[in-house]
C-alpha cells in the first residue's frame, strides 16, 4: 500500500475541497453533490460539504464525513 492510495481521501481536511466538490462515501458509494444538498438530513441545495453540520453522516449507510473521498472538484 502506498501513500498515493489515500490521495482522494477527505479525512476531515476542509482545505482539500472547494465549495462545489462532490464527495463519495467509500463504504456505499453515495455521492454528496452540493448542488443537490441532502433531503434526508434536510440540507438545502448549495451547501458545500465543508459546511455540513458535525452530526451529518451518509444518508445511506450512516458513515461519518471522514469516510468520504473526493470524486469531483470543480
C-alpha positions in Angstrom: 0.0 0.0 0.0 1.4 3.4 -0.9 0.8 6.9 0.3 -0.9 7.8 -3.0 -3.6 5.1 -2.3 -5.2 7.7 0.0 -4.8 10.8 -2.2 -8.5 11.1 -2.7 -9.4 10.8 0.9 -11.1 13.8 2.5 -10.3 12.7 6.1 -12.0 15.8 7.6 -9.5 18.2 5.9 -11.6 21.1 4.5 -8.5 22.5 2.8 -8.6 19.6 0.3 -12.1 20.5 -1.1 -13.8 23.5 -2.6 -17.4 24.8 -2.3 -18.6 22.7 -5.3 -16.6 19.5 -4.6 -18.5 16.3 -4.8 -17.6 13.5 -2.4 -18.4 9.8 -2.4 -18.9 7.5 0.6 -16.2 4.9 0.4 -18.5 2.4 2.1 -21.7 2.6 0.0 -20.7 4.9 -2.9 -23.3 7.6 -2.2 -22.2 10.9 -3.7 -22.9 14.1 -1.9 -23.4 16.9 -4.5 -23.5 20.4 -3.0 -25.8 21.5 -5.9 -28.4 19.0 -4.7 -28.0 19.1 -0.9 -29.4 16.2 1.1 -33.1 15.6 1.5 -32.6 13.0 4.3 -30.8 15.5 6.6 -32.7 18.5 5.3 -29.6 20.1 3.9 -30.5 22.8 1.3 -29.1 22.8 -2.2 -25.9 24.9 -2.5 -24.5 23.7 0.8 -20.7 22.8 0.4 -19.6 19.5 2.0 -17.3 21.6 4.4 -20.4 23.4 5.7 -22.3 20.2 6.6 -23.1 20.0 10.4 -20.9 17.9 12.6 -23.6 15.3 13.1 -24.1 14.8 9.4 -23.5 11.3 8.2 -24.1 9.3 4.9 -27.8 9.1 4.4 -27.5 5.6 3.0 -25.1 3.8 5.4 -24.5 6.3 8.3 -20.8 6.6 7.6 -19.0 9.6 9.1 -18.0 12.6 6.9 -14.3 11.5 7.2 -15.2 8.3 5.3 -15.8 10.3 2.1 -13.5 10.5 -0.9 -13.2 13.5 -3.3 -14.6 12.4 -6.7 -15.0 15.7 -8.4 -13.5 19.0 -7.6 -14.7 21.9 -9.9 
